[in-house]
Amino acid sequence: MSYLLIDPLIIGAVTWVGFAATFLGLAIAIWQIGLVTTATKAAAKAIENLSATVHSRERLLDLSSALRQLDSARHHIGQRDYSTAAIFLEFARNECVQVQELLVQNSHKRDVNNIVVRLTKLIEALALDEGTGEQRVTAVQRGLQAREITDAIGAALARLRYRYAEDGK
């Protein structure tokens, strides 16, 4: 047995076999690193897609909530209960601001920003009307303004639904 440890031919063969095994192990390690890199990129892409889907859903839910809040505000405007209507309009505006923060495309951001500005102006107008006691014709005017904003939110909601359906494919 000790002869095998000192024979130059056997030591050379063991050395070459070890050398080949090392390079084979190196090749396998490099191949596995490539597989891990590909899997990492696929996982990152899946996370991005999931995040986009969640944000799309959140935008749709927030706009739907804003639409419900605005409908409640319109009801209170019709009843000339401006202080309660202003609260619902604030809720609707906050929902629209949240949607605006989640939006990526500038064209959609501009649309929602326009809605936020219109809601803010309506809230200010209601506060002014309530402070001056001006409620005869203004309830109809404010109701029509709220209706126009409702239509704008509905249009934005339809565009986002279409965008969500496109992204889901």
Backbone bond lengths (Angstrom), bond angles and torsions (degrees), N, CA, C in turn:
res aa  C-N    CA-C-N  psi(-1)  N-CA   C-N-CA  omega(-1)  CA-C   N-CA-C  phi
1 M - - - 1.431 - - 1.524 109.93 -
2 S 1.293 119.13 -39.21 1.454 121.51 179.25 1.525 111.20 -65.32
3 Y 1.337 116.52 -24.48 1.453 120.25 178.06 1.524 110.69 -62.91
4 L 1.361 118.97 -35.62 1.462 122.41 -179.32 1.531 111.72 -65.74
5 L 1.344 116.91 -27.72 1.457 120.12 -177.97 1.528 112.93 -80.71
6 I 1.325 117.72 -16.96 1.464 119.26 -178.06 1.514 112.52 -114.66
7 D 1.306 118.76 -6.24 1.465 120.78 179.37 1.525 109.35 -71.67
8 P 1.346 118.33 120.66 1.464 121.13 -177.37 1.533 113.12 -62.02
9 L 1.292 118.51 -32.74 1.459 121.11 -178.63 1.542 110.39 -68.66
10 I 1.308 117.56 -42.62 1.466 121.60 179.83 1.525 110.13 -70.43
11 I 1.362 116.47 -40.79 1.469 119.30 177.97 1.523 110.22 -62.82
12 G 1.326 117.60 -40.24 1.467 121.64 177.73 1.520 111.79 -64.01
13 A 1.348 116.66 -42.43 1.466 120.40 179.63 1.521 110.76 -65.62
14 V 1.346 116.28 -42.07 1.479 119.75 178.35 1.527 110.19 -64.31
15 T 1.313 116.53 -38.70 1.466 121.07 178.45 1.532 110.40 -62.31
16 W 1.334 116.65 -46.65 1.463 119.70 -179.21 1.532 111.59 -67.25
17 V 1.309 116.66 -37.58 1.466 119.14 177.11 1.531 109.70 -65.15
18 G 1.325 118.33 -42.27 1.471 122.17 177.07 1.517 111.70 -63.40
19 F 1.342 115.27 -40.74 1.459 120.70 177.95 1.535 110.89 -62.37
20 A 1.346 116.36 -44.93 1.473 121.19 179.26 1.530 110.53 -65.01
21 A 1.336 116.61 -40.95 1.461 120.02 179.55 1.526 110.78 -65.12
22 T 1.327 116.82 -37.83 1.468 120.72 177.96 1.522 110.77 -62.62
23 F 1.336 116.36 -47.18 1.468 119.15 179.56 1.521 111.96 -67.09
24 L 1.322 116.98 -35.69 1.462 120.01 175.72 1.532 109.86 -63.82
25 G 1.331 117.47 -42.91 1.468 122.01 177.13 1.523 111.32 -62.86
26 L 1.346 116.47 -39.80 1.461 120.56 177.44 1.522 110.92 -63.30
27 A 1.340 116.29 -43.47 1.469 120.01 179.14 1.526 110.65 -63.27
28 I 1.320 117.38 -40.98 1.466 121.07 178.72 1.530 110.42 -65.42
29 A 1.334 117.09 -40.89 1.470 120.86 179.01 1.528 110.99 -63.16
30 I 1.329 117.34 -43.19 1.475 121.00 178.50 1.526 109.96 -63.81
31 W 1.316 117.30 -42.03 1.467 121.25 178.45 1.530 110.25 -62.06
32 Q 1.345 118.03 -43.42 1.460 121.74 179.00 1.532 111.59 -66.25
33 I 1.322 117.31 -35.77 1.475 120.00 175.51 1.522 109.87 -62.22
34 G 1.320 116.55 -40.59 1.469 120.50 176.28 1.521 111.57 -61.80
35 L 1.338 117.02 -41.61 1.468 120.45 177.79 1.523 111.36 -64.81
36 V 1.327 116.80 -41.08 1.468 120.66 179.05 1.525 110.25 -64.20
37 T 1.326 117.57 -40.65 1.460 121.51 178.75 1.523 110.57 -61.68
38 T 1.324 116.55 -45.30 1.469 120.87 178.80 1.527 110.54 -63.14
39 A 1.324 116.87 -43.01 1.471 120.52 179.42 1.525 111.20 -65.41
40 T 1.331 116.46 -37.50 1.470 120.29 178.51 1.521 110.81 -64.93
41 K 1.330 117.08 -42.83 1.471 120.23 178.30 1.526 110.83 -64.25
42 A 1.332 116.77 -40.04 1.469 119.98 178.74 1.529 110.71 -65.79
43 A 1.320 117.30 -39.41 1.469 120.62 178.61 1.525 110.58 -66.41
44 A 1.332 117.25 -41.12 1.468 120.63 178.58 1.525 110.44 -63.15
45 K 1.318 117.11 -40.74 1.472 121.30 178.54 1.527 110.24 -65.41
46 A 1.320 117.27 -40.26 1.463 120.80 178.46 1.524 110.95 -64.28
47 I 1.329 116.83 -38.90 1.457 120.58 177.97 1.527 110.42 -65.62
48 E 1.332 117.36 -41.89 1.471 120.73 177.83 1.526 110.47 -61.69
49 N 1.327 116.70 -43.98 1.468 120.11 179.74 1.523 111.40 -64.25
50 L 1.318 116.76 -41.83 1.464 120.58 178.32 1.523 110.71 -64.15
51 S 1.315 116.12 -42.76 1.465 120.53 178.75 1.525 110.74 -62.13
52 A 1.326 116.91 -43.75 1.470 120.43 178.87 1.529 110.75 -63.23
53 T 1.321 116.86 -38.87 1.458 120.61 179.07 1.524 110.97 -65.79
54 V 1.323 116.23 -43.77 1.466 120.13 179.27 1.525 110.52 -63.34
55 H 1.351 116.33 -44.21 1.464 119.25 179.40 1.527 110.95 -64.40
56 S 1.329 117.35 -37.30 1.462 120.19 177.48 1.520 110.70 -62.24
57 R 1.326 115.62 -43.97 1.462 119.90 177.96 1.520 111.12 -63.22
58 E 1.330 116.48 -43.40 1.463 120.02 179.69 1.520 111.09 -61.56
59 R 1.333 116.89 -42.45 1.467 119.77 178.59 1.518 110.55 -61.12
60 L 1.324 116.73 -44.37 1.466 119.96 179.68 1.528 111.31 -62.99
61 L 1.322 116.34 -43.75 1.466 119.80 179.96 1.526 111.57 -66.01
62 D 1.335 117.13 -41.28 1.460 119.97 179.76 1.521 111.61 -65.49
63 L 1.329 117.56 -41.52 1.465 119.55 178.20 1.528 111.13 -67.70
64 S 1.318 116.51 -37.36 1.471 118.95 176.64 1.522 110.56 -63.60
65 S 1.316 115.97 -40.16 1.462 120.04 177.19 1.527 110.74 -64.46
66 A 1.330 116.77 -41.84 1.469 120.42 178.02 1.528 110.45 -61.11
67 L 1.311 116.16 -38.58 1.465 120.56 179.20 1.533 110.56 -63.73
68 R 1.332 116.79 -42.95 1.473 120.01 177.63 1.532 111.23 -64.43
69 Q 1.330 116.18 -41.63 1.466 120.00 179.21 1.530 110.15 -62.99
70 L 1.311 116.24 -40.99 1.468 120.66 -179.60 1.525 111.18 -67.14
71 D 1.319 116.82 -36.38 1.478 119.35 175.66 1.527 110.93 -63.03
72 S 1.332 116.10 -40.98 1.472 119.50 176.75 1.526 110.44 -63.87
73 A 1.329 116.76 -40.78 1.472 120.62 178.74 1.527 110.32 -62.76
74 R 1.320 117.21 -41.62 1.470 120.36 178.97 1.525 110.84 -61.81
75 H 1.309 116.26 -39.33 1.468 120.14 177.67 1.533 110.02 -61.24
76 H 1.324 116.99 -44.75 1.470 120.31 -179.02 1.531 111.74 -71.54
77 I 1.315 117.52 -31.14 1.475 119.74 174.91 1.529 109.12 -63.88
78 G 1.341 115.90 -42.93 1.471 119.97 178.25 1.518 112.00 -61.27
79 Q 1.312 117.04 -29.87 1.464 121.73 178.55 1.527 111.36 -88.90
80 R 1.311 116.53 0.54 1.477 124.68 -179.37 1.533 111.71 62.47
81 D 1.307 115.61 31.26 1.465 122.27 175.18 1.534 106.66 -100.31
82 Y 1.329 114.98 76.30 1.466 120.94 -171.24 1.525 113.46 -67.64
83 S 1.315 118.21 -33.23 1.465 118.74 -177.98 1.535 110.62 -67.46
84 T 1.319 117.35 -41.05 1.470 120.28 177.16 1.523 110.29 -69.41
85 A 1.324 116.73 -38.68 1.466 120.60 177.94 1.526 110.25 -61.40
86 A 1.328 116.85 -39.97 1.468 120.41 179.67 1.523 111.19 -63.48
87 I 1.322 116.67 -35.42 1.474 119.76 177.96 1.525 110.17 -64.45
88 F 1.328 116.68 -45.81 1.459 119.83 178.88 1.535 111.07 -65.28
89 L 1.319 116.49 -37.02 1.467 119.44 177.18 1.533 111.01 -65.01
90 E 1.327 117.15 -37.14 1.473 120.87 175.69 1.524 110.63 -62.35
91 F 1.334 116.15 -43.11 1.463 119.72 177.47 1.530 110.70 -60.17
92 A 1.330 115.51 -44.81 1.468 120.13 -179.77 1.527 110.31 -63.40
93 R 1.320 116.84 -41.71 1.460 120.27 179.65 1.532 110.78 -64.16
94 N 1.335 117.13 -41.58 1.465 120.28 178.39 1.526 111.43 -62.06
95 E 1.319 116.98 -39.63 1.469 120.35 176.83 1.532 110.36 -63.23
96 C 1.316 116.43 -41.78 1.469 120.05 179.72 1.529 111.55 -66.62
97 V 1.323 116.69 -36.08 1.471 119.95 177.08 1.527 109.63 -64.72
98 Q 1.325 117.46 -40.31 1.465 120.20 177.25 1.519 110.93 -62.63
99 V 1.320 116.84 -41.08 1.465 120.61 177.57 1.520 109.63 -62.61
100 Q 1.310 116.21 -43.38 1.457 121.56 -179.06 1.536 110.82 -58.90
101 E 1.320 117.33 -37.98 1.462 121.19 179.89 1.525 111.74 -69.09
102 L 1.320 117.66 -29.64 1.463 121.19 -177.96 1.522 113.10 -85.76
103 L 1.324 116.85 -16.97 1.465 119.86 -176.37 1.521 111.14 -72.49
104 V 1.325 114.78 144.61 1.457 121.09 179.75 1.524 110.28 -103.66
105 Q 1.324 117.20 -44.57 1.462 121.02 -176.46 1.526 110.98 -75.91
106 N 1.319 115.19 134.91 1.464 120.42 -178.10 1.524 112.71 -65.35
107 S 1.333 117.59 -33.26 1.465 119.11 -178.64 1.527 110.56 -64.39
108 H 1.325 117.29 -41.64 1.463 120.44 177.43 1.528 110.52 -69.42
109 K 1.338 117.23 -36.27 1.465 120.14 178.63 1.523 110.48 -62.24
110 R 1.336 116.53 -41.03 1.469 120.00 179.60 1.526 110.50 -63.24
111 D 1.333 116.35 -42.07 1.469 119.92 179.02 1.520 111.14 -60.18
112 V 1.326 116.50 -48.04 1.458 120.57 -178.22 1.529 110.24 -69.73
113 N 1.326 117.20 -36.34 1.465 119.95 176.71 1.527 110.23 -61.78
114 N 1.313 117.16 -40.08 1.466 121.63 177.34 1.528 110.07 -61.38
115 I 1.337 116.87 -40.44 1.461 120.68 177.88 1.523 110.54 -64.18
116 V 1.341 116.47 -42.67 1.471 120.58 179.68 1.523 110.45 -61.89
117 V 1.329 116.69 -42.45 1.472 120.77 179.16 1.519 110.17 -63.50
118 R 1.322 116.96 -43.94 1.463 120.17 -179.76 1.531 111.57 -65.07
119 L 1.328 116.42 -38.99 1.466 119.72 176.51 1.532 111.10 -64.06
120 T 1.319 116.13 -41.69 1.470 120.21 178.79 1.526 110.66 -61.76
121 K 1.320 116.71 -44.55 1.469 120.07 178.84 1.528 111.38 -63.55
122 L 1.325 116.66 -37.92 1.464 119.93 179.01 1.531 110.62 -67.16
123 I 1.320 116.76 -40.40 1.475 120.36 177.53 1.526 109.79 -61.71
124 E 1.322 116.45 -44.59 1.475 120.22 179.42 1.527 111.02 -64.41
125 A 1.333 116.14 -40.66 1.468 119.62 179.42 1.531 111.21 -64.92
126 L 1.331 117.30 -39.27 1.465 120.21 177.76 1.522 111.06 -64.70
127 A 1.322 115.79 -40.83 1.474 119.19 178.66 1.523 109.95 -63.64
128 L 1.315 117.09 -41.11 1.463 121.54 178.78 1.533 110.34 -65.65
129 D 1.330 116.58 -44.65 1.468 120.89 179.35 1.525 111.45 -61.90
130 E 1.330 115.82 -41.30 1.450 119.76 -179.62 1.531 110.70 -68.31
131 G 1.331 116.16 -37.26 1.465 120.28 -179.82 1.518 112.73 -68.57
132 T 1.327 116.72 -33.92 1.468 120.14 -178.56 1.524 112.09 -91.90
133 G 1.318 117.50 -8.27 1.463 119.79 -178.97 1.514 112.24 76.19
134 E 1.306 118.36 12.83 1.468 124.25 -178.50 1.530 108.55 -82.48
135 Q 1.343 116.41 101.85 1.458 118.01 -176.82 1.519 113.27 -134.18
136 R 1.291 118.72 4.46 1.460 118.91 -174.57 1.524 111.34 -70.34
137 V 1.313 118.81 -67.28 1.463 121.75 -177.64 1.523 110.48 -94.46
138 T 1.320 116.76 -21.09 1.457 119.21 -173.79 1.515 113.12 -66.15
139 A 1.339 118.22 -27.98 1.460 119.37 178.26 1.526 110.17 -61.47
140 V 1.313 116.44 -40.15 1.467 120.46 178.20 1.524 109.77 -68.61
141 Q 1.335 116.82 -44.48 1.462 120.09 179.21 1.527 111.30 -61.41
142 R 1.314 116.20 -46.37 1.471 120.31 -179.41 1.528 110.39 -65.99
143 G 1.327 116.66 -36.78 1.462 120.03 176.52 1.518 111.75 -63.03
144 L 1.346 115.26 -39.90 1.473 119.19 177.24 1.523 111.32 -67.63
145 Q 1.331 116.82 -38.53 1.465 119.43 176.33 1.531 110.56 -62.53
146 A 1.323 116.27 -43.02 1.462 120.35 178.49 1.525 110.29 -63.49
147 R 1.329 116.46 -36.92 1.477 120.41 177.84 1.517 110.84 -64.05
148 E 1.323 117.37 -41.84 1.467 120.86 177.94 1.529 111.25 -63.06
149 I 1.323 115.96 -39.88 1.467 119.90 178.13 1.530 109.68 -67.23
150 T 1.334 116.53 -38.33 1.463 120.62 176.79 1.522 110.23 -59.61
151 D 1.324 116.22 -43.71 1.468 120.36 178.09 1.532 110.94 -62.37
152 A 1.340 117.11 -40.32 1.466 120.76 179.14 1.532 110.84 -65.39
153 I 1.321 116.92 -40.60 1.473 119.77 177.84 1.529 109.49 -66.81
154 G 1.319 116.81 -40.38 1.470 120.04 177.56 1.517 111.66 -60.67
155 A 1.341 116.27 -41.14 1.465 119.95 178.42 1.531 110.73 -66.01
156 A 1.325 116.62 -42.88 1.469 120.18 178.20 1.523 110.37 -63.23
157 L 1.311 116.38 -39.64 1.456 121.10 178.89 1.531 110.52 -63.76
158 A 1.321 116.60 -41.77 1.469 120.13 178.61 1.533 110.72 -63.83
159 R 1.338 116.97 -41.87 1.470 119.59 178.36 1.523 111.22 -63.55
160 L 1.317 116.38 -40.74 1.465 119.12 -179.77 1.530 111.53 -70.89
161 R 1.324 117.12 -33.71 1.470 119.52 175.61 1.522 109.86 -64.15
162 Y 1.322 115.36 -43.28 1.466 119.92 178.48 1.515 110.19 -62.14
163 R 1.331 116.15 -43.77 1.467 121.36 178.68 1.525 110.46 -62.82
164 Y 1.329 116.60 -40.70 1.469 121.44 179.49 1.525 109.85 -64.98
165 A 1.328 116.51 -41.61 1.467 119.98 178.85 1.522 110.87 -64.74
166 E 1.329 117.23 -38.64 1.468 121.11 177.04 1.518 111.21 -64.61
167 D 1.319 116.88 -43.14 1.462 120.99 -178.79 1.524 111.40 -68.00
168 G 1.325 116.86 -28.21 1.450 120.48 -178.37 1.515 113.65 -73.31
169 K 1.333 117.58 -16.13 1.460 121.08 -178.26 1.495 112.01 -77.94
